[in-house]
């Protein structure tokens, strides 16, 4: 009986650490319905990130802690032969508390990763 108890303790500790690691990171996303439209939160995104949108700029403020990555997708553009799409990813933005996204147009979608 003693062996079983000592084996369960490390497994329980490892499970707790993994659960805390998963719980401490979060990914949220905002998306626009069409080119030129404002971004709308998907799910609980508005509880995690506050957005202020202008014509070509999106200002963001984290409500729950530092942001570790911001990924932005632009609308696809076609020249008649080739369809081009753009995106930008910023890993570890300065301070992680707030920032500005400026890709020259209103983006199609933006996602934020928060946590450690």
N, C-alpha and C positions, 0 to 999 in steps of 0.2 A: 504494500500500500504506500509506503514511503517513497518508493521509486516513481510511482505514477504521479504523486503530488509534485515532486521536484521536476518532472518532465513537463507537467502542465504549466508551471509558473513561467518558464521562459517563453513558451508558446503564447500564453496570455499577454505577457509584456510586449512581445513582438506584434501581436494583433492590435494591441492598443496604440502602439507607435505608428503602425501603418494607417490605422483609422484616423489618427490625428493629422498625419501628413496629407491624406486625401481631403479631409475636412478643411484644412487650412488653405487650400488652393481652390480657386474658382475661375471659371471662364464665362463671360457674358458677352452678348452680341447685340448690336443695333443694326437695323437694315432699313433701306428706303424702298418704297414701292415702285418707283420709276425714276428715271434721270431727272435731276433738279428737285426732287422731293426731299423733305427733311428725314433724318434718321428716326426710326421708332424703336423703342426697346422691345426685345424679345424676352419673354419670361420675366424674371426678376431683375433684369439689367438696370432698371431705373433705381433700384434700391442699392445698387453697388456703385454706379457711375452716374454723375450728373453731367449732361451735355448742354452746351450753349452753342447754337448753330447760326452762322452767318452765311453769306452767299458762297464763299470759297473756303471758309475756315470753320473748324469745329474745335471749340474749347472744351476740355473735359476736366472734371474734378472727381477724385476717388472719394467715396463716402465710407469705405470699409477698411482702408489700409493701402499700402503701396501697390502700385501696378508694376508687374514685372515684364509685361510685353503688351504692345499695342500693334494690331495688324489691321491694315486698311485696304479695301478693294475698291478700285475705280470701275466705272461702267465700261463695258467693251466698246471699242470703236472699230469700224470697218472702213477701209479705203476702197471697197468694191471687190478686192481680191483677197486681202488678208484681214482677218479679224484680230485686233490687238486688245489686250487687257492689261491693266496695270495693278500693282499692289505695292504695299510698303509695310515692312515690319520693323518695329523699334523694340529692341530688347533692353531692358533696364533703363527706362526713360529717367532723366535727371530727377532725383528725389522720389519719383513714382507717385507723387500726390496729385499732380495736375500737369496739363500740357496742352499743346496746340497741334492740330492736324491741318496741314495745308497742302492739298494735292492739286490745286488749281481749279477744282470743281467740287460740287457736293458728292461725297462718296456713295457707293452702292451699299457698302457694309463696313462696320468697324467692330473688332472684337478686342476685349481686354482680358488679360490674365492677371489675377491678383493672388497674393499670398507669398509664401517663402520660396 
